[in-house]
């Protein structure tokens, strides 16, 4: 088991991953990320919610259960714990956005 920067044990799956970068083609899930919603995304090239949930939650923190407004430039609010979670995932999101 590996440790993260806080020396907390992390569960790490060592399954091989193949990555493919394709310009202009959306691959993967194209349904809303809110709860059990299976509606189509309002914006399949960067959005995570259907139009209904985008209107309700698009400006709020994307950490599950938080209803605070997002901090500009992130998908999390100003809560330090939420910003830490955002920072851990921001690199993956950056790579994903660069691949668009």
BAFIGU-468155 format. One record per residue (C-alpha): residue number from 1; residue in three letters; x, y, z. Coordinates in Angstrom, 2 decimals. Example, Ala and Ser with C-alpha at 12.3 -4.5 7.8 and 13.67 -1.06 7.14 Angstrom:
2
+-----+------+---------+---------+---------+
| pos | code |    east |   north |      up |
+-----+------+---------+---------+---------+
|   1 |  ALA |   12.30 |   -4.50 |    7.80 |
|   2 |  SER |   13.67 |   -1.06 |    7.14 |
+-----+------+---------+---------+---------+
***
This chain:
100
+-----+------+---------+---------+---------+
| pos | code |    east |   north |      up |
+-----+------+---------+---------+---------+
|   1 |  UNK |    0.00 |    0.00 |    0.00 |
|   2 |  UNK |    1.30 |    3.47 |   -0.87 |
|   3 |  UNK |    1.02 |    6.59 |    1.26 |
|   4 |  UNK |   -0.21 |   10.01 |    0.19 |
|   5 |  UNK |    1.37 |   13.33 |    1.18 |
|   6 |  UNK |   -0.35 |   13.16 |    4.59 |
|   7 |  UNK |    1.22 |    9.74 |    5.23 |
|   8 |  UNK |   -2.23 |    8.18 |    5.15 |
|   9 |  UNK |   -2.54 |    4.73 |    3.53 |
|  10 |  UNK |   -4.05 |    4.85 |    0.03 |
|  11 |  UNK |   -5.72 |    2.02 |   -1.80 |
|  12 |  UNK |   -3.92 |    1.83 |   -5.13 |
|  13 |  UNK |   -5.11 |   -0.38 |   -7.95 |
|  14 |  UNK |   -2.16 |   -1.45 |  -10.08 |
|  15 |  UNK |   -4.27 |   -2.36 |  -13.11 |
|  16 |  UNK |   -2.64 |   -1.21 |  -16.37 |
|  17 |  UNK |   -4.29 |    1.77 |  -18.02 |
|  18 |  UNK |   -4.20 |    2.63 |  -21.71 |
|  19 |  UNK |   -4.76 |    6.27 |  -22.58 |
|  20 |  UNK |   -5.76 |    7.60 |  -25.97 |
|  21 |  UNK |   -5.95 |   11.28 |  -26.84 |
|  22 |  UNK |   -8.43 |   12.07 |  -29.59 |
|  23 |  UNK |   -9.10 |   15.61 |  -30.75 |
|  24 |  UNK |  -12.74 |   16.67 |  -30.94 |
|  25 |  UNK |  -14.36 |   13.35 |  -30.09 |
|  26 |  UNK |  -16.10 |   12.86 |  -26.76 |
|  27 |  UNK |  -15.40 |    9.44 |  -25.31 |
|  28 |  UNK |  -16.77 |    8.04 |  -22.10 |
|  29 |  UNK |  -19.95 |    8.69 |  -20.18 |
|  30 |  UNK |  -22.20 |   11.40 |  -21.49 |
|  31 |  UNK |  -24.86 |   11.40 |  -18.79 |
|  32 |  UNK |  -25.35 |   13.73 |  -15.84 |
|  33 |  UNK |  -23.06 |   13.30 |  -12.81 |
|  34 |  UNK |  -25.73 |   14.35 |  -10.32 |
|  35 |  UNK |  -26.98 |   11.50 |   -8.13 |
|  36 |  UNK |  -28.84 |    8.87 |  -10.13 |
|  37 |  UNK |  -29.66 |   11.21 |  -13.03 |
|  38 |  UNK |  -29.19 |    9.59 |  -16.43 |
|  39 |  UNK |  -30.14 |   12.60 |  -18.57 |
|  40 |  UNK |  -27.77 |   13.64 |  -21.35 |
|  41 |  UNK |  -25.11 |   16.24 |  -20.60 |
|  42 |  UNK |  -25.88 |   19.81 |  -21.56 |
|  43 |  UNK |  -22.25 |   20.20 |  -22.71 |
|  44 |  UNK |  -20.54 |   16.90 |  -23.54 |
|  45 |  UNK |  -17.17 |   18.62 |  -24.10 |
|  46 |  UNK |  -16.60 |   19.81 |  -20.56 |
|  47 |  UNK |  -19.85 |   19.79 |  -18.65 |
|  48 |  UNK |  -20.76 |   17.31 |  -15.94 |
|  49 |  UNK |  -24.47 |   18.03 |  -15.51 |
|  50 |  UNK |  -27.61 |   17.85 |  -17.62 |
|  51 |  UNK |  -29.24 |   21.26 |  -18.29 |
|  52 |  UNK |  -31.57 |   20.95 |  -15.26 |
|  53 |  UNK |  -28.79 |   20.09 |  -12.79 |
|  54 |  UNK |  -26.39 |   22.60 |  -14.39 |
|  55 |  UNK |  -28.93 |   25.36 |  -13.65 |
|  56 |  UNK |  -29.37 |   24.11 |  -10.07 |
|  57 |  UNK |  -25.78 |   23.18 |   -9.18 |
|  58 |  UNK |  -23.41 |   24.50 |  -11.84 |
|  59 |  UNK |  -22.28 |   27.47 |   -9.75 |
|  60 |  UNK |  -21.95 |   25.47 |   -6.52 |
|  61 |  UNK |  -19.02 |   23.53 |   -5.09 |
|  62 |  UNK |  -18.68 |   20.15 |   -6.82 |
|  63 |  UNK |  -17.67 |   18.34 |   -3.61 |
|  64 |  UNK |  -20.52 |   15.97 |   -2.78 |
|  65 |  UNK |  -22.94 |   17.40 |   -0.24 |
|  66 |  UNK |  -21.56 |   20.97 |   -0.34 |
|  67 |  UNK |  -23.83 |   23.81 |   -1.45 |
|  68 |  UNK |  -21.35 |   26.70 |   -1.12 |
|  69 |  UNK |  -20.56 |   28.75 |   -4.24 |
|  70 |  UNK |  -17.54 |   27.69 |   -6.31 |
|  71 |  UNK |  -14.33 |   29.69 |   -5.97 |
|  72 |  UNK |  -13.49 |   31.34 |   -9.31 |
|  73 |  UNK |  -11.17 |   29.13 |  -11.35 |
|  74 |  UNK |  -11.98 |   25.92 |   -9.49 |
|  75 |  UNK |  -14.89 |   23.53 |   -9.05 |
|  76 |  UNK |  -14.70 |   23.76 |   -5.23 |
|  77 |  UNK |  -15.65 |   26.38 |   -2.65 |
|  78 |  UNK |  -13.23 |   28.25 |   -0.39 |
|  79 |  UNK |  -13.32 |   25.51 |    2.28 |
|  80 |  UNK |   -9.63 |   24.49 |    2.67 |
|  81 |  UNK |  -10.51 |   20.78 |    2.69 |
|  82 |  UNK |  -12.52 |   21.13 |   -0.50 |
|  83 |  UNK |   -9.73 |   23.14 |   -2.13 |
|  84 |  UNK |   -7.28 |   20.36 |   -1.19 |
|  85 |  UNK |   -9.54 |   17.77 |   -2.80 |
|  86 |  UNK |   -9.86 |   20.02 |   -5.85 |
|  87 |  UNK |   -6.08 |   20.45 |   -6.09 |
|  88 |  UNK |   -5.54 |   16.68 |   -6.01 |
|  89 |  UNK |   -7.91 |   16.28 |   -8.95 |
|  90 |  UNK |   -7.07 |   19.47 |  -10.87 |
|  91 |  UNK |   -4.10 |   17.91 |  -12.66 |
|  92 |  UNK |   -6.24 |   15.11 |  -14.07 |
|  93 |  UNK |   -8.87 |   17.64 |  -15.14 |
|  94 |  UNK |   -6.18 |   19.81 |  -16.74 |
|  95 |  UNK |   -4.93 |   16.87 |  -18.79 |
|  96 |  UNK |   -8.47 |   16.02 |  -19.79 |
|  97 |  UNK |   -9.14 |   19.61 |  -20.91 |
|  98 |  UNK |   -5.90 |   19.73 |  -22.88 |
|  99 |  UNK |   -6.96 |   16.61 |  -24.73 |
| 100 |  UNK |  -10.18 |   18.30 |  -25.96 |
+-----+------+---------+---------+---------+
***
